[in-house]
Amino acid sequence: MEQVKLSDKVSISAIVHGMWRLPEWNLSPNQIVEFVEKCIELGIDTFDHADIYGDYMVEEMFGNAMSQSAALNQNIKVVTKCGIKLRSNQKPEHYIQHYDTSYDHIIASVENSLTKLKRDNIDVLLIHRPSPLSNPEEMAEAFAKLRAEGKVLEFGVSNYLPHQFDALQAHMDFPLVTNQVEISVAALQEFENGAISLCQEIGIPPMAWSPLAGGSIFKGETHRFLTIKNVLHKISDQFGVSIDQIMYAWLLKHPSNIIPIVGSGKIERVQSAVNALNIDLTTQQWFELWVASKGENVP
């Protein structure tokens, strides 16, 4: 699998594996290691985390497993996020869910993530969501400190609108390398709000969370989802593949170099995503799905 260059310091796999639902997979530490090894065999060497995943437990579960193979842990790439504070039994001081993008929180969160992941550095740190209380100058200062210390190699954002991205970037001495946003055949908003266009303008690849629309299309519970599903089946029959592969291929077709995040604990589903790299949709097929999702023809 080709690597996607984010900067001179960091390249990541063209498909990333997301660890959000790790606790649901009921894997032992040994099985987590085996799963990571199988992902690497498929060409996926990059794993997406966040401090809050699994009620603040996923990074630690992953790190404890990977501690069994220090060499493996150092050979993979890790993306993680901070900035959301959940109400949780793990954090009794949080009486309301809120955002925190302060200097102190960013520094403390990274230190905590490094401890839990049992790593010397994080390849890419993302601010999980934009906060109305964000101070871009303060955030940039935290980024600069972490970068100078070698604790984080590169930085990006998640769920940022273009003006929010620009406000942060304006205070930084080095470029943000990605914006991780929701993109799928059922989630077109990032094409329309300018986020994807901004990524193309400045030459950074967006990362796509929920590339399979959270499984909603497979159920076809609404007229819109059923319409999309029918078109997916039509196109998948033409290629002789499953509809999830067409959903990944639809993202991979886009010239912004979208990086899908696969969120399954079943290696066969990961394999299916990797197989989508070999599917080249025609422009008309791509627009068939766009039109099905929009519910109207293009002008």
One Martini backbone bead per residue (centre of mass of N, CA, C, O) as a GRO file, in nm:
protein
  299
    1MET     BB    1   0.097   0.036   0.021
    2GLU     BB    2   0.066   0.352   0.004
    3GLN     BB    3   0.197   0.649   0.103
    4VAL     BB    4   0.112   0.945   0.281
    5LYS     BB    5   0.226   1.266   0.264
    6LEU     BB    6   0.236   1.514   0.520
    7SER     BB    7   0.554   1.528   0.548
    8ASP     BB    8   0.890   1.506   0.612
    9LYS     BB    9   0.813   1.333   0.884
   10VAL     BB   10   0.521   1.222   0.768
   11SER     BB   11   0.382   0.900   0.692
   12ILE     BB   12   0.084   0.733   0.579
   13SER     BB   13  -0.154   0.532   0.528
   14ALA     BB   14  -0.418   0.527   0.296
   15ILE     BB   15  -0.517   0.351   0.536
   16VAL     BB   16  -0.686   0.368   0.846
   17HIS     BB   17  -0.702   0.261   1.180
   18GLY     BB   18  -0.968   0.251   1.409
   19MET     BB   19  -1.002   0.240   1.790
   20TRP     BB   20  -1.275   0.320   1.924
   21ARG     BB   21  -1.405   0.002   1.948
   22LEU     BB   22  -1.216  -0.192   2.106
   23PRO     BB   23  -1.391  -0.292   2.357
   24GLU     BB   24  -1.604  -0.451   2.161
   25TRP     BB   25  -1.397  -0.688   2.054
   26ASN     BB   26  -1.275  -0.873   2.273
   27LEU     BB   27  -0.956  -0.843   2.310
   28SER     BB   28  -0.668  -0.946   2.373
   29PRO     BB   29  -0.352  -0.848   2.382
   30ASN     BB   30  -0.260  -1.062   2.176
   31GLN     BB   31  -0.487  -0.997   1.967
   32ILE     BB   32  -0.404  -0.709   1.914
   33VAL     BB   33  -0.130  -0.771   1.799
   34GLU     BB   34  -0.232  -0.953   1.570
   35PHE     BB   35  -0.403  -0.737   1.434
   36VAL     BB   36  -0.176  -0.539   1.372
   37GLU     BB   37  -0.010  -0.736   1.201
   38LYS     BB   38  -0.232  -0.775   0.984
   39CYS     BB   39  -0.246  -0.484   0.897
   40ILE     BB   40   0.047  -0.465   0.801
   41GLU     BB   41   0.019  -0.686   0.583
   42LEU     BB   42  -0.197  -0.484   0.431
   43GLY     BB   43  -0.051  -0.177   0.484
   44ILE     BB   44  -0.136  -0.096   0.778
   45ASP     BB   45   0.041   0.156   1.001
   46THR     BB   46  -0.217   0.325   1.103
   47PHE     BB   47  -0.351   0.467   1.418
   48ASP     BB   48  -0.659   0.574   1.559
   49HIS     BB   49  -0.710   0.815   1.818
   50ALA     BB   50  -0.828   0.906   2.158
   51ASP     BB   51  -0.852   0.999   2.479
   52ILE     BB   52  -1.181   0.923   2.495
   53TYR     BB   53  -1.176   0.648   2.412
   54GLY     BB   54  -1.339   0.425   2.592
   55ASP     BB   55  -1.354   0.598   2.841
   56TYR     BB   56  -1.031   0.650   2.846
   57MET     BB   57  -0.907   0.335   2.752
   58VAL     BB   58  -0.776   0.271   2.469
   59GLU     BB   59  -0.483   0.359   2.487
   60GLU     BB   60  -0.415   0.160   2.717
   61MET     BB   61  -0.492  -0.102   2.580
   62PHE     BB   62  -0.298  -0.067   2.344
   63GLY     BB   63  -0.033  -0.022   2.503
   64ASN     BB   64  -0.033  -0.289   2.663
   65ALA     BB   65  -0.017  -0.466   2.415
   66MET     BB   66   0.237  -0.328   2.272
   67SER     BB   67   0.445  -0.393   2.507
   68GLN     BB   68   0.506  -0.685   2.386
   69SER     BB   69   0.609  -0.492   2.124
   70ALA     BB   70   0.821  -0.246   2.087
   71ALA     BB   71   0.892  -0.255   1.788
   72LEU     BB   72   0.604  -0.238   1.680
   73ASN     BB   73   0.527   0.032   1.820
   74GLN     BB   74   0.757   0.196   1.659
   75ASN     BB   75   0.646   0.114   1.355
   76ILE     BB   76   0.404   0.265   1.405
   77LYS     BB   77   0.135   0.486   1.356
   78VAL     BB   78   0.009   0.776   1.545
   79VAL     BB   79  -0.317   0.898   1.603
   80THR     BB   80  -0.435   1.174   1.803
   81LYS     BB   81  -0.661   1.327   2.050
   82CYS     BB   82  -0.786   1.650   2.169
   83GLY     BB   83  -1.047   1.862   2.363
   84ILE     BB   84  -1.233   1.658   2.504
   85LYS     BB   85  -1.476   1.655   2.780
   86LEU     BB   86  -1.611   1.404   2.957
   87ARG     BB   87  -1.847   1.243   3.107
   88SER     BB   88  -1.709   1.050   3.387
   89ASN     BB   89  -1.587   0.823   3.610
   90GLN     BB   90  -1.289   0.905   3.532
   91LYS     BB   91  -1.417   1.224   3.549
   92PRO     BB   92  -1.568   1.373   3.811
   93GLU     BB   93  -1.504   1.685   3.738
   94HIS     BB   94  -1.708   1.640   3.498
   95TYR     BB   95  -2.031   1.794   3.482
   96ILE     BB   96  -1.967   1.866   3.174
   97GLN     BB   97  -1.957   1.869   2.854
   98HIS     BB   98  -1.643   1.975   2.698
   99TYR     BB   99  -1.400   2.206   2.598
  100ASP     BB  100  -1.019   2.189   2.565
  101THR     BB  101  -0.756   2.422   2.423
  102SER     BB  102  -0.544   2.456   2.617
  103TYR     BB  103  -0.225   2.448   2.694
  104ASP     BB  104  -0.240   2.259   2.942
  105HIS     BB  105  -0.415   2.037   2.812
  106ILE     BB  106  -0.242   1.958   2.574
  107ILE     BB  107   0.007   1.876   2.734
  108ALA     BB  108  -0.127   1.671   2.928
  109SER     BB  109  -0.252   1.486   2.712
  110VAL     BB  110   0.009   1.396   2.578
  111GLU     BB  111   0.145   1.275   2.823
  112ASN     BB  112  -0.082   1.068   2.871
  113SER     BB  113  -0.072   0.926   2.594
  114LEU     BB  114   0.222   0.830   2.608
  115THR     BB  115   0.182   0.654   2.855
  116LYS     BB  116  -0.046   0.470   2.747
  117LEU     BB  117   0.107   0.397   2.464
  118LYS     BB  118   0.412   0.360   2.503
  119ARG     BB  119   0.559   0.632   2.388
  120ASP     BB  120   0.773   0.886   2.257
  121ASN     BB  121   0.556   0.944   2.022
  122ILE     BB  122   0.353   1.140   1.807
  123ASP     BB  123   0.272   1.185   1.486
  124VAL     BB  124  -0.042   1.290   1.527
  125LEU     BB  125  -0.211   1.580   1.638
  126LEU     BB  126  -0.552   1.644   1.728
  127ILE     BB  127  -0.814   1.855   1.729
  128HIS     BB  128  -1.125   1.737   1.776
  129ARG     BB  129  -1.264   2.026   1.838
  130PRO     BB  130  -1.401   2.319   1.812
  131SER     BB  131  -1.377   2.605   2.017
  132PRO     BB  132  -1.519   2.901   2.135
  133LEU     BB  133  -1.244   2.923   2.338
  134SER     BB  134  -1.029   2.948   2.148
  135ASN     BB  135  -0.661   2.997   2.140
  136PRO     BB  136  -0.446   3.002   1.888
  137GLU     BB  137  -0.186   3.102   2.024
  138GLU     BB  138  -0.183   2.888   2.253
  139MET     BB  139  -0.187   2.638   2.075
  140ALA     BB  140   0.073   2.701   1.915
  141GLU     BB  141   0.256   2.692   2.163
  142ALA     BB  142   0.210   2.396   2.232
  143PHE     BB  143   0.302   2.279   1.966
  144ALA     BB  144   0.593   2.389   1.970
  145LYS     BB  145   0.683   2.241   2.223
  146LEU     BB  146   0.621   1.946   2.134
  147ARG     BB  147   0.802   1.957   1.882
  148ALA     BB  148   1.075   2.034   2.016
  149GLU     BB  149   1.058   1.764   2.207
  150GLY     BB  150   0.941   1.516   2.018
  151LYS     BB  151   0.632   1.430   2.096
  152VAL     BB  152   0.539   1.577   1.825
  153LEU     BB  153   0.549   1.592   1.480
  154GLU     BB  154   0.238   1.659   1.412
  155PHE     BB  155  -0.049   1.867   1.306
  156GLY     BB  156  -0.410   1.892   1.357
  157VAL     BB  157  -0.756   1.844   1.276
  158SER     BB  158  -1.115   1.826   1.373
  159ASN     BB  159  -1.406   1.948   1.253
  160TYR     BB  160  -1.318   2.187   1.065
  161LEU     BB  161  -1.359   2.483   0.946
  162PRO     BB  162  -1.201   2.698   0.748
  163HIS     BB  163  -1.192   2.944   0.951
  164GLN     BB  164  -1.073   2.774   1.184
  165PHE     BB  165  -0.821   2.681   1.047
  166ASP     BB  166  -0.704   2.962   0.975
  167ALA     BB  167  -0.682   3.074   1.264
  168LEU     BB  168  -0.466   2.870   1.354
  169GLN     BB  169  -0.254   2.888   1.124
  170ALA     BB  170  -0.182   3.198   1.167
  171HIS     BB  171  -0.009   3.108   1.451
  172MET     BB  172   0.186   2.932   1.282
  173ASP     BB  173   0.521   2.799   1.179
  174PHE     BB  174   0.354   2.546   1.082
  175PRO     BB  175   0.179   2.307   0.923
  176LEU     BB  176  -0.100   2.168   0.887
  177VAL     BB  177  -0.185   1.817   0.779
  178THR     BB  178  -0.500   1.795   0.875
  179ASN     BB  179  -0.860   1.701   0.834
  180GLN     BB  180  -1.090   1.539   1.037
  181VAL     BB  181  -1.381   1.411   0.874
  182GLU     BB  182  -1.702   1.366   0.765
  183ILE     BB  183  -1.706   1.107   0.507
  184SER     BB  184  -1.957   1.018   0.260
  185VAL     BB  185  -2.223   0.930   0.067
  186ALA     BB  186  -2.400   1.061   0.327
  187ALA     BB  187  -2.154   1.290   0.370
  188LEU     BB  188  -2.131   1.618   0.206
  189GLN     BB  189  -2.057   1.881   0.373
  190GLU     BB  190  -1.743   1.911   0.312
  191PHE     BB  191  -1.790   1.995   0.012
  192GLU     BB  192  -1.985   2.257   0.089
  193ASN     BB  193  -1.804   2.415   0.329
  194GLY     BB  194  -1.478   2.395   0.219
  195ALA     BB  195  -1.285   2.179   0.342
  196ILE     BB  196  -1.184   2.029   0.088
  197SER     BB  197  -1.087   2.276  -0.072
  198LEU     BB  198  -0.873   2.361   0.132
  199CYS     BB  199  -0.700   2.110   0.114
  200GLN     BB  200  -0.636   2.156  -0.187
  201GLU     BB  201  -0.514   2.440  -0.171
  202ILE     BB  202  -0.276   2.338   0.053
  203GLY     BB  203  -0.204   2.022   0.026
  204ILE     BB  204  -0.402   1.832   0.209
  205PRO     BB  205  -0.516   1.545   0.355
  206PRO     BB  206  -0.804   1.409   0.429
  207MET     BB  207  -0.988   1.262   0.687
  208ALA     BB  208  -1.224   0.978   0.722
  209TRP     BB  209  -1.493   0.954   0.910
  210SER     BB  210  -1.733   0.739   0.861
  211PRO     BB  211  -1.724   0.598   0.554
  212LEU     BB  212  -2.002   0.406   0.620
  213ALA     BB  213  -2.222   0.572   0.775
  214GLY     BB  214  -2.256   0.386   1.035
  215GLY     BB  215  -2.440   0.159   0.865
  216SER     BB  216  -2.710   0.289   0.752
  217ILE     BB  217  -2.718   0.186   0.455
  218PHE     BB  218  -2.751  -0.120   0.506
  219LYS     BB  219  -3.048  -0.075   0.621
  220GLY     BB  220  -3.237   0.129   0.469
  221GLU     BB  221  -3.447   0.322   0.657
  222THR     BB  222  -3.450   0.528   0.426
  223HIS     BB  223  -3.496   0.661   0.129
  224ARG     BB  224  -3.211   0.765   0.090
  225PHE     BB  225  -3.055   0.506   0.174
  226LEU     BB  226  -3.192   0.322  -0.032
  227THR     BB  227  -3.097   0.469  -0.283
  228ILE     BB  228  -2.795   0.438  -0.233
  229LYS     BB  229  -2.793   0.130  -0.208
  230ASN     BB  230  -2.890   0.067  -0.496
  231VAL     BB  231  -2.647   0.199  -0.638
  232LEU     BB  232  -2.430   0.033  -0.504
  233HIS     BB  233  -2.528  -0.237  -0.620
  234LYS     BB  234  -2.500  -0.169  -0.913
  235ILE     BB  235  -2.190  -0.114  -0.903
  236SER     BB  236  -2.093  -0.372  -0.758
  237ASP     BB  237  -2.187  -0.564  -0.986
  238GLN     BB  238  -1.987  -0.452  -1.201
  239PHE     BB  239  -1.728  -0.549  -1.009
  240GLY     BB  240  -1.775  -0.784  -0.796
  241VAL     BB  241  -1.853  -0.639  -0.517
  242SER     BB  242  -1.892  -0.477  -0.237
  243ILE     BB  243  -2.039  -0.192  -0.108
  244ASP     BB  244  -1.809  -0.098   0.076
  245GLN     BB  245  -1.598  -0.071  -0.151
  246ILE     BB  246  -1.749   0.157  -0.298
  247MET     BB  247  -1.739   0.360  -0.066
  248TYR     BB  248  -1.433   0.379  -0.063
  249ALA     BB  249  -1.387   0.440  -0.368
  250TRP     BB  250  -1.533   0.711  -0.365
  251LEU     BB  251  -1.320   0.850  -0.189
  252LEU     BB  252  -1.055   0.767  -0.352
  253LYS     BB  253  -1.133   0.932  -0.615
  254HIS     BB  254  -1.059   1.183  -0.485
  255PRO     BB  255  -0.816   1.444  -0.534
  256SER     BB  256  -0.760   1.500  -0.214
  257ASN     BB  257  -0.674   1.232  -0.072
  258ILE     BB  258  -0.847   1.046   0.091
  259ILE     BB  259  -0.849   0.907   0.432
  260PRO     BB  260  -0.963   0.627   0.550
  261ILE     BB  261  -1.139   0.505   0.845
  262VAL     BB  262  -1.125   0.203   0.990
  263GLY     BB  263  -1.369   0.041   1.242
  264SER     BB  264  -1.282  -0.269   1.250
  265GLY     BB  265  -1.233  -0.598   1.420
  266LYS     BB  266  -1.236  -0.724   1.127
  267ILE     BB  267  -1.013  -0.829   0.897
  268GLU     BB  268  -1.208  -0.862   0.651
  269ARG     BB  269  -1.292  -0.557   0.651
  270VAL     BB  270  -1.012  -0.449   0.605
  271GLN     BB  271  -0.960  -0.596   0.340
  272SER     BB  272  -1.191  -0.460   0.187
  273ALA     BB  273  -1.072  -0.176   0.198
  274VAL     BB  274  -0.808  -0.241   0.050
  275ASN     BB  275  -0.942  -0.342  -0.217
  276ALA     BB  276  -1.049  -0.052  -0.301
  277LEU     BB  277  -0.776   0.047  -0.431
  278ASN     BB  278  -0.859  -0.125  -0.712
  279ILE     BB  279  -1.094   0.082  -0.755
  280ASP     BB  280  -1.220   0.254  -1.057
  281LEU     BB  281  -1.419   0.490  -1.087
  282THR     BB  282  -1.620   0.657  -1.263
  283THR     BB  283  -1.754   0.958  -1.299
  284GLN     BB  284  -2.046   0.857  -1.326
  285GLN     BB  285  -2.051   0.678  -1.077
  286TRP     BB  286  -1.990   0.897  -0.875
  287PHE     BB  287  -2.248   1.069  -0.953
  288GLU     BB  288  -2.462   0.866  -0.884
  289LEU     BB  289  -2.407   0.894  -0.575
  290TRP     BB  290  -2.443   1.194  -0.547
  291VAL     BB  291  -2.739   1.203  -0.648
  292ALA     BB  292  -2.856   1.001  -0.444
  293SER     BB  293  -2.778   1.176  -0.194
  294LYS     BB  294  -2.916   1.454  -0.285
  295GLY     BB  295  -3.188   1.403  -0.473
  296GLU     BB  296  -3.039   1.540  -0.729
  297ASN     BB  297  -2.943   1.686  -0.991
  298VAL     BB  298  -2.726   1.842  -1.152
  299PRO     BB  299  -2.727   2.152  -1.316
   0.00000   0.00000   0.00000
